[in-house]
């Protein structure tokens, strides 16, 4: 209940509890646990009501009597008790090298899947549409780690139709561009509307392109950029704060040439010391940041940075250590001293005896499994090996689980995780399948 409705309901409960024995409201439990409903008991009939109040929700959300505040298109999703989960295959064929999945906030009917050769496809109510939503094959350089690598939708997409993509261009450069859909409800966007926001030279090597664009809880666009490729960071990009390579960037899409206040180097750089941050995410509930940074010869890592409060992004300026360190281990000669050099350590690492290429994931906060969402469980994978989970408690990774065998389907080569417009979690298999996390077993 909100503060206003809580006070009214408390007073009403007091009246009920003070009623003579046998009163219809005596001993009646009124509060339904949904914060945006006004709960009441009619003293004449004993009828308990839970009136939803959209005014008690954040702007743009509505109150579901069953599940609380949600985007309008997601209000009818029924919650399921319990923390057990499995995967259900949504698309089994028809996709070419899918590497990402996203959706506009509140869109309960469409998934937008990125194909590495240069297309964004639409899965509408479980059906893969034949016509691409956005076809950029004519300008995307595809092969190896290059290609069209991700898509993000503006928080106000429902009104402005703006979306953003990350791809490698004709000279191998990393390009972050804005497009505008003719209608937010349309199942196609115009490739002729491209406005390039950022272009980063990346022509020497074909690997370590990074690849994700994602809006943070502060409304800015974040992008994970690799160190420029080769082995061992031959350009020294990770520790070069003047370079946009080996960085997590933060961009104001309304003024991409103006550094966001709080960025530490008067540029788009938000964090540095990254090797190849292929996938990262913000916890929808807390704002905490998780980065899956692909390792060099021996160690894969998950980086974690807490947000000061929900709706805010963590403070900028973290040095994640590459190439002075790989995971928690010194990499570059003559050695490293994390405390003296101001290097942040990962919250979790694993060696190449377990896997060889980390795929960063998401904390599940979807409305369908509220009990699981309440645990703060983070899902991640290794492209070659497994799907695992952990939870952050007091700044430490706890309750690690390998859930590969529990998913009910063989996922194989997990290239990405993604969320739909309601916050439900999906797993993208590079071989062409899309799987949804659903209640289990």
LINTARA-V8100 format. One record per pair of residues at least 12 apart in sequence whose ideal C-beta (glycine too) atoms are under 7 Angstrom apart, sorted by the first residue. I is the first residue (numbers start at 1). J is the second residue. Records with the same first field share a line. If there is no record, write none. Layout:
BEGIN
I: J + J
END
This chain:
BEGIN
1: 31 + 35 + 37 + 38 + 39
2: 35 + 36 + 56
5: 38 + 53
9: 30 + 38 + 39 + 40
12: 40 + 41
13: 30
15: 43
16: 28 + 41 + 43
19: 43
23: 43
24: 43 + 45 + 46
25: 41 + 43 + 46
28: 41 + 46 + 48
30: 48
32: 50
34: 50 + 65 + 68
35: 56 + 68
36: 52 + 53 + 56 + 57 + 63 + 68 + 69
37: 50 + 51 + 52 + 53 + 63 + 65
38: 51 + 53
50: 65
52: 64 + 65
57: 69
62: 75
66: 78 + 79
67: 79 + 367
70: 367 + 422
71: 105 + 106 + 421 + 422
72: 106
73: 106 + 107 + 108 + 421
74: 106 + 108 + 367 + 421 + 422
77: 367 + 368 + 422
79: 367 + 368 + 370
80: 368 + 369 + 439
81: 371
82: 371 + 439
83: 371 + 372 + 375
84: 439 + 440 + 441
85: 369 + 372 + 437 + 438 + 439 + 440
86: 406 + 407 + 408 + 438 + 440 + 441
87: 407 + 408 + 409 + 411 + 427 + 435 + 436 + 437
88: 435 + 436 + 438
89: 409 + 433 + 435
90: 123 + 126 + 434 + 435 + 436
91: 123 + 128 + 433 + 434
92: 433
93: 432
94: 128
95: 113 + 115 + 121 + 128 + 432
96: 115 + 117
97: 115 + 116 + 117 + 430
98: 113 + 114 + 115 + 415 + 428 + 430 + 432 + 434
99: 114 + 116 + 149 + 415 + 416 + 428 + 430
100: 114 + 149 + 150 + 151 + 416 + 418 + 428
101: 113 + 416 + 418 + 426 + 428 + 434
102: 151 + 152 + 153 + 418
103: 420 + 421
104: 153 + 157 + 158 + 184 + 421
105: 155 + 421
106: 158 + 421
107: 421
108: 421 + 422
109: 124 + 125
110: 122 + 123 + 124
111: 123 + 420
112: 133 + 151
113: 434
114: 148 + 149 + 150 + 151
115: 148
116: 142 + 147 + 148
117: 137 + 140 + 142 + 147
118: 135 + 136 + 137 + 140 + 142 + 147 + 148
119: 132 + 134 + 135 + 137
120: 132 + 133 + 134 + 151
121: 133
122: 187
123: 434
124: 187
129: 187
131: 188
133: 187 + 188 + 189
134: 179 + 189 + 191
135: 191
136: 148 + 167 + 191
139: 169 + 170
140: 167 + 168
141: 168 + 169 + 170 + 172
144: 206 + 207
145: 206 + 207 + 209
146: 168 + 172 + 206 + 209
147: 167 + 168
148: 165 + 167
149: 166 + 167 + 209 + 211
150: 165 + 166 + 211 + 212 + 213
151: 163 + 165
152: 164 + 213 + 214 + 215 + 221
155: 215 + 219
157: 184
158: 184
161: 180 + 181 + 183 + 184
162: 178 + 180
163: 179 + 181 + 189
164: 176 + 177 + 178 + 213 + 221 + 253
165: 177 + 179
166: 211 + 212 + 213 + 223
168: 202 + 209
171: 203
172: 202 + 203 + 206
173: 199 + 200 + 201 + 202 + 203
174: 200 + 202 + 209 + 225
175: 196 + 199
176: 197 + 198 + 213 + 223
177: 194 + 195 + 196 + 197
178: 195 + 197 + 253
179: 193 + 194
180: 193
197: 251 + 253 + 256
198: 251 + 256 + 268
200: 225 + 244 + 245
202: 228
204: 228 + 229
205: 228 + 229 + 230
206: 229
207: 229
208: 226 + 227 + 228 + 229 + 275 + 276
209: 226
210: 224 + 225 + 226 + 276 + 277 + 278
211: 224 + 278
212: 224 + 278 + 279 + 280
214: 281
216: 282 + 313
217: 282 + 287 + 307 + 311 + 312 + 313
218: 312 + 313
220: 250 + 251 + 252 + 260
221: 251 + 253
222: 248 + 249 + 250 + 270
223: 249 + 251
224: 248 + 277 + 278 + 280
225: 244 + 245 + 246 + 247 + 249
226: 245 + 246 + 275 + 276
227: 245 + 246 + 275 + 276 + 322
228: 245
231: 296
232: 296 + 323
233: 246 + 275 + 322 + 323
238: 272 + 273 + 274 + 275 + 322 + 323
239: 272 + 273 + 323 + 324
241: 265 + 269 + 272
244: 268 + 269
246: 272 + 273 + 274 + 275 + 322
247: 269 + 271 + 272 + 274
248: 270 + 271 + 274 + 277 + 280 + 291
249: 268 + 269 + 270
250: 263 + 268 + 270 + 316
251: 268
262: 315 + 316
263: 316
264: 316 + 317
270: 316
271: 316 + 318 + 320
272: 319
273: 319 + 320 + 321 + 322 + 343
274: 293 + 320 + 322
275: 293 + 294 + 295 + 296 + 322
276: 293 + 294
277: 291 + 293
278: 292 + 294 + 359 + 360
279: 292 + 359 + 360 + 361 + 416 + 417
280: 292 + 360
281: 360 + 361 + 362
283: 363 + 365
284: 365 + 423
285: 310 + 365
286: 307 + 310
287: 307 + 310 + 311 + 312 + 313
288: 304 + 305 + 306 + 307 + 314
289: 304 + 305 + 314
290: 302 + 304 + 360 + 378
291: 303 + 360
292: 358 + 359 + 360 + 380
293: 320
294: 357 + 358
295: 326 + 327
296: 326 + 331
298: 326 + 351 + 352
299: 326 + 327 + 329 + 349 + 351
300: 349 + 350 + 355 + 358 + 382
301: 327 + 346 + 348 + 349 + 358
302: 346 + 347 + 348 + 358 + 360 + 380
303: 320 + 344 + 346 + 347
304: 347 + 392
305: 318
318: 344
319: 342 + 343 + 344
320: 344
321: 338 + 343 + 344
324: 336 + 341 + 343
325: 338 + 343
327: 346 + 349
328: 345 + 346 + 349
347: 392 + 397
348: 390 + 397
354: 385
355: 382 + 384 + 385 + 386
356: 382 + 384
357: 382 + 383 + 384
358: 380 + 382
359: 380 + 381 + 382 + 383 + 414 + 415 + 416
360: 380
361: 378 + 379 + 380 + 381 + 417
362: 379 + 417 + 419 + 425
363: 376 + 377 + 378
364: 377 + 379 + 425 + 437
365: 423
366: 422 + 423 + 424 + 425
367: 422 + 423
368: 424 + 439
369: 439
375: 391
376: 391 + 392
377: 389 + 391
378: 390 + 391
379: 417 + 425
381: 414
383: 413 + 414 + 415
386: 402 + 404
387: 403 + 404 + 407 + 411 + 414
388: 400 + 401 + 402 + 403
389: 401 + 403
409: 435
411: 427 + 429 + 435
412: 429 + 431
413: 429 + 430 + 431
414: 427 + 428 + 429
415: 428 + 429 + 430
416: 428
424: 436 + 437
425: 437
END
